[in-house]
């Protein structure tokens, strides 16, 4: 977890209705924050601590987006991977700031990020959510992370978000490089994808031994593997190798959902991406191949969430938005709410995603937790639209410090 070096604010939030990240029972009480840490119930705030009146509104843990792409400039993979990093860094800075102001106090970047950006956030060089990162996602040649079209002769190896790595030995080295660089998760492409040009959606990618060696290296370091996977065959292939986090999972069936539950794996659905690409993809450059693939998975994403939840799979939340589509982040809350309802969605955004990223200081309001909280102007259990309305965003507190809306 990003530890901010120059924040650690203090605040008292009174007259709030507290959702702790887990329980459906809401508690009407004050919340005291000292030096960026939530204090025990009944704690007294020093006289000089700022005071907020929640006016009966819901106070929740800060939201977590477990599938964000800070570096993705567009739906064109070649452009994303070959544009100068000096420019990409500014785009990422703006994108992270926008996510924070929407209420996402933590993000997991699963195809990019590095220790330099993490350090800049920790030192307060710019205001951003807490930041988890994978480094470039790993893809086989001709896989979801390979941007080269069938009729092109471009020789692509790696960029800020993707790297082509084939073979057990090479993948062992690549995993170790990411772990050396501070990655808290390693991302692998385990099936075809929507915007990649040459790979069918449903076919598993990487051999069992290739996936297993990445999991082996990650597990020994206390890190886990997240796999992009759509079809039952691809998901089962990833689970057999020990993958812990299934990204997307749109085409899963009931039997595969049960296997996920048995393995203790998480599902990170990304409904916002498919909805946005179906409405806006053509005007922002999604190819005809990509549009066809998106149509195949669009509606099945909702079905996958329901199947997973019915069998006890822990369902998180991710947005997966690239380029100009990143403004659709809040639409993902509405879409997932349509399937899950308010309580399950709030758990997905807070405690479930916190458990996924392996940090119990996040996603909960309890003594000793990090003071990342949202204060809503009303109660989303009564009016769920408050969760996604652009014109009524909650007040955001990051590490005990209010985040300005501008």
C-alpha positions in Angstrom: 0.0 0.0 0.0 1.2 3.5 -0.7 2.3 5.1 2.5 2.0 8.9 2.2 5.0 10.6 3.6 3.5 14.1 4.0 -0.2 13.6 4.7 -1.5 11.9 7.8 -4.3 14.4 8.6 -6.7 14.7 11.5 -10.4 15.2 11.2 -13.7 14.6 13.1 -16.7 13.7 11.1 -19.9 13.9 13.1 -23.6 13.1 12.5 -22.7 10.4 10.0 -24.2 7.1 9.2 -21.3 4.6 9.1 -21.0 1.7 6.6 -17.9 -0.1 7.8 -17.2 -1.9 4.5 -18.8 -5.2 5.6 -21.9 -5.1 7.8 -25.3 -4.3 6.5 -26.0 -2.7 9.9 -25.3 1.1 9.7 -24.2 2.9 12.8 -25.0 6.6 13.6 -21.8 7.9 15.3 -18.9 10.3 15.0 -15.7 9.2 13.3 -12.4 10.5 14.7 -9.2 10.5 12.6 -5.8 11.3 14.0 -2.7 11.4 11.9 -4.3 9.5 9.1 -5.6 6.6 11.3 -9.2 5.9 12.3 -9.6 5.9 16.1 -11.7 3.6 18.3 -15.3 4.4 18.9 -15.7 7.1 21.6 -12.3 8.6 21.0 -12.0 12.3 21.7 -10.6 14.6 19.0 -8.2 17.4 20.1 -9.8 20.8 20.1 -7.8 22.0 17.1 -8.9 19.1 14.8 -11.2 20.3 12.0 -14.8 19.3 12.3 -17.1 18.1 9.5 -20.9 17.7 9.8 -22.1 14.8 7.7 -25.7 15.9 8.2 -26.9 12.3 8.4 -25.2 11.2 5.1 -23.6 7.9 4.6 -19.8 7.6 5.5 -18.1 4.7 3.7 -14.5 3.5 3.2 -12.9 5.0 0.2 -13.6 3.0 -3.0 -11.0 0.8 -4.7 -10.8 0.3 -8.4 -9.0 -3.0 -8.9 -8.5 -2.8 -12.6 -7.4 0.6 -13.7 -5.1 1.5 -16.6 -3.3 4.8 -15.8 -1.0 4.5 -18.8 -3.6 3.6 -21.5 -3.8 6.5 -23.9 -6.2 5.0 -26.3 -7.7 1.8 -27.7 -4.7 1.5 -30.0 -2.2 -0.8 -28.3 0.7 0.3 -30.6 0.1 3.9 -29.7 -0.1 3.1 -26.0 3.2 1.2 -26.0 5.3 3.5 -28.3 4.3 7.0 -27.2 7.0 8.8 -25.3 6.9 8.1 -21.5 7.2 11.8 -20.7 3.8 12.4 -22.3 2.2 9.2 -20.8 3.3 10.2 -17.3 1.3 13.4 -17.5 -1.8 11.5 -18.8 -1.4 9.0 -15.9 -1.2 11.9 -13.4 -4.4 13.5 -14.6 -6.2 10.1 -14.8 -5.3 9.2 -11.3 -6.3 12.6 -10.0 -9.7 12.3 -11.7 -10.3 8.8 -10.2 -9.5 10.2 -6.7 -12.0 13.0 -7.0 -14.7 10.5 -8.1 -14.1 8.7 -4.8 -11.5 6.0 -5.6 -8.9 6.4 -2.9 -7.0 3.3 -4.0 -6.4 1.8 -7.5 -4.7 -1.3 -8.8 -2.9 -0.7 -12.1 -2.8 -4.1 -13.8 -0.9 -3.3 -16.9 1.7 -0.7 -16.0 3.1 1.3 -13.2 6.5 1.2 -11.5 8.4 2.2 -8.4 9.0 5.7 -9.7 5.3 6.6 -10.0 4.7 4.9 -6.6 7.4 7.0 -5.0 6.1 10.3 -6.6 2.7 9.6 -5.1 4.1 8.7 -1.7 6.2 11.9 -1.6 3.2 14.0 -2.6 4.6 15.3 -5.8 1.0 15.1 -7.1 -2.3 14.1 -5.5 -3.4 10.6 -6.4 -5.0 7.5 -4.9 -3.0 4.9 -3.1 -1.3 2.9 -5.8 -0.8 -0.8 -6.4 0.9 -1.8 -9.7 1.8 -4.9 -11.7 4.3 -3.4 -14.1 3.8 -4.4 -17.8 1.4 -7.3 -18.2 2.9 -10.5 -19.6 1.7 -11.9 -22.9 2.7 -14.7 -25.2 3.5 -13.9 -28.8 0.2 -13.5 -30.6 -1.6 -13.1 -27.3 -3.8 -10.4 -25.9 -0.7 -8.2 -25.2 0.7 -8.5 -28.6 -0.3 -5.4 -30.6 1.1 -6.5 -34.0 -1.5 -7.2 -36.7 -1.2 -10.3 -38.9 -0.2 -8.2 -42.0 2.4 -6.1 -40.2 6.2 -6.7 -39.8 6.7 -4.6 -36.7 9.0 -6.2 -34.1 7.4 -5.4 -30.7 8.9 -6.6 -27.5 7.7 -4.3 -24.7 6.3 -1.0 -23.6 5.0 0.7 -20.4 2.0 -1.6 -20.2 2.8 -4.8 -22.1 5.7 -7.2 -22.6 5.9 -10.3 -24.8 7.6 -13.1 -23.0 7.6 -16.8 -24.1 8.9 -19.9 -22.4 9.2 -21.0 -18.8 12.7 -19.7 -18.2 12.1 -16.3 -19.7 8.9 -15.9 -17.6 10.7 -16.8 -14.4 13.1 -13.9 -15.1 10.3 -11.6 -16.0 8.4 -12.4 -12.8 11.5 -11.8 -10.8 12.1 -8.5 -12.5 8.6 -7.3 -11.5 9.1 -8.4 -7.9 12.4 -6.6 -7.8 10.5 -3.5 -9.0 8.0 -3.6 -6.2 5.0 -5.0 -8.0 2.3 -6.2 -5.6 0.6 -8.3 -8.3 1.8 -9.9 -11.6 -0.6 -9.7 -14.5 -0.7 -12.4 -17.2 -2.8 -12.6 -20.4 -4.5 -16.0 -20.2 -7.0 -15.7 -23.1 -7.8 -13.5 -26.1 -9.0 -10.0 -25.7 -11.3 -7.4 -27.3 -8.7 -4.9 -28.6 -5.9 -7.2 -29.5 -5.8 -7.9 -33.2 -5.0 -11.6 -33.8 -6.2 -13.7 -30.9 -9.6 -15.4 -30.6 -11.4 -14.5 -27.4 -12.0 -18.0 -25.9 -8.7 -19.8 -26.5 -6.4 -20.2 -23.4 -3.0 -18.5 -23.7 0.3 -19.6 -22.2 0.9 -23.3 -21.4 0.3 -24.6 -17.9 4.0 -24.7 -17.1 4.4 -21.1 -18.2 1.6 -19.8 -16.0 2.7 -22.0 -13.1 6.2 -20.6 -13.0 4.9 -17.1 -12.7 2.6 -18.2 -9.9 5.5 -20.0 -8.2 7.7 -16.9 -8.2 5.0 -14.6 -7.1 3.7 -16.9 -4.3 7.2 -17.3 -2.8 7.4 -13.5 -2.5 3.9 -13.2 -0.9 2.5 -11.7 -4.2 -0.3 -13.1 -6.4 -1.1 -13.4 -10.0 -4.0 -11.8 -11.8 -5.1 -13.3 -15.2 -7.0 -11.7 -18.0 -9.4 -14.5 -18.9 -12.9 -14.8 -20.5 -13.9 -18.3 -21.3 -14.5 -21.3 -19.1 -11.5 -23.0 -20.7 -9.2 -20.0 -20.1 -10.4 -19.5 -16.5 -10.0 -23.1 -15.6 -6.5 -23.1 -17.2 -5.5 -20.2 -15.1 -7.0 -21.7 -11.9 -5.1 -24.9 -12.4 -1.9 -23.0 -12.4 -2.8 -21.2 -9.1 -3.9 -17.8 -10.4 -5.8 -15.9 -7.6 -7.5 -13.1 -9.5 -9.6 -13.6 -12.6 -10.0 -10.3 -14.6 -13.2 -9.9 -16.6 -14.5 -13.6 -16.7 -17.4 -12.6 -18.9 -18.0 -16.0 -20.5 -17.8 -18.2 -17.4 -20.3 -20.9 -16.8 -21.7 -22.3 -13.5 -19.2 -25.1 -13.3 -16.3 -22.7 -13.7 -17.8 -20.3 -11.1 -17.9 -23.3 -8.6 -14.2 -24.0 -9.4 -13.4 -20.4 -8.7 -15.2 -20.6 -5.3 -13.4 -23.8 -4.4 -10.0 -22.3 -5.2 -10.8 -19.1 -3.3 -10.2 -17.0 -6.4 -11.6 -13.5 -6.9 -13.5 -12.2 -9.9 -12.9 -8.6 -11.0 -15.6 -7.7 -13.4 -15.2 -4.7 -15.7 -18.6 -3.9 -17.0 -17.9 -0.2 -17.6 -15.4 -1.1 -20.4 -17.7 -3.1 -22.5 -20.6 -0.7 -22.1 -18.4 2.2 -23.1 -16.9 0.4 -26.1 -20.4 -0.6 -27.3 -21.6 3.0 -27.2 -18.4 5.0 -28.0 -15.9 2.5 -29.3 -16.2 3.4 -33.0 -15.8 7.1 -32.5 -12.6 6.6 -30.4 -11.0 4.2 -32.8 -12.0 0.7 -31.9 -11.5 -1.6 -34.9 -14.2 -3.6 -36.5 -12.6 -6.7 -35.1 -12.7 -5.2 -31.6 -16.3 -4.1 -32.0 -17.3 -7.7 -32.9 -15.4 -9.2 -30.0 -16.9 -6.6 -27.6 -20.4 -7.6 -28.8 -19.6 -11.2 -27.9 -18.8 -10.4 -24.2 -21.0 -7.4 -23.6 -24.1 -8.9 -22.0 -22.4 -12.0 -20.6 -20.5 -9.9 -18.1 -23.7 -9.4 -16.0 -24.4 -13.1 -16.1 -20.9 -13.9 -14.9 -21.3 -11.7 -11.8 -24.5 -13.4 -10.9 -23.1 -16.9 -11.4 -20.1 -16.1 -9.3 -22.0 -14.5 -6.5 -24.5 -17.4 -6.3 -21.6 -19.8 -5.7 -19.8 -17.7 -3.1 -17.0 -16.2 -5.3 -15.7 -13.0 -3.9 -16.6 -10.4 -6.6 -14.6 -7.1 -6.7 -14.9 -4.1 -8.9 -12.8 -2.8 -11.8 -13.2 -0.3 -14.6 -10.7 -1.2 -17.3 -11.2 2.0 -19.2 -8.7 3.2 -21.8 -8.2 6.5 -23.5 -11.1 8.9 -23.6 -13.3 6.2 -22.1 -11.8 6.7 -18.7 -14.5 9.3 -17.9 -17.0 6.4 -17.8 -15.6 5.0 -14.5 -18.7 5.8 -12.5 -21.0 4.1 -15.1 -19.4 0.8 -13.9 -21.0 1.3 -10.5 -24.4 1.7 -12.0 -24.0 -1.4 -14.2 -22.7 -3.6 -11.4 -25.4 -2.3 -9.1 -28.0 -3.5 -11.6 -26.8 -7.0 -10.9 -25.6 -7.0 -7.3 -27.6 -4.3 -5.5 -26.3 -1.6 -3.1 -24.8 -3.7 -0.3 -22.9 -6.1 -2.5 -21.6 -3.3 -4.7 -20.3 -1.3 -1.7 -18.6 -4.5 -0.3 -17.0 -5.0 -3.7 -15.7 -1.5 -3.8 -14.3 -1.6 -0.3 -13.6 -4.7 1.8 -13.6 -7.3 -1.0 -11.2 -5.3 -3.1 -9.1 -4.6 0.0 -8.8 -8.3 0.6 -7.9 -8.9 -3.0 -5.0 -6.4 -2.9 -3.9 -8.0 0.5 -4.1 -5.0 2.7 -6.6 -5.1 5.6 -5.9 -1.4 6.5 -8.0 -0.5 3.4 -11.7 -0.9 2.6 -13.0 -0.8 6.2 -13.9 1.8 8.8 -12.5 0.4 12.0 -9.8 1.3 14.6 -6.4 1.3 13.1 -7.5 1.4 9.5 -6.2 4.0 7.0 -8.4 7.1 7.1 -9.6 6.9 3.5 -13.3 7.7 3.6 -16.2 9.1 1.6 -18.9 11.3 3.0 -22.1 11.2 0.9 -24.7 13.9 0.7 -27.5 11.5 1.5 -27.8 7.7 1.9 -27.1 5.5 -1.2 -29.1 2.7 0.5 -32.1 4.9 0.0 -30.9 6.5 -3.3 -28.3 4.3 -5.0 -27.8 6.9 -7.8 -25.6 8.8 -5.3 -23.0 6.2 -5.9 -22.5 7.2 -9.6 -24.0 10.6 -10.1 -21.4 13.0 -11.4 -23.2 16.1 -10.0 -23.3 14.7 -6.4 -19.9 13.2 -5.7 -19.1 12.5 -2.0 -16.6 14.5 -0.1 -13.3 12.6 -0.3 -10.8 12.1 2.6 -7.4 10.5 1.8 -5.2 9.6 4.7 -7.2 12.0 6.9 -6.8 14.9 4.5 -9.8 16.3 2.6 -9.4 16.2 -1.2 -10.4 19.3 -3.1 -13.0 18.8 -5.8 -11.3 21.0 -8.4 
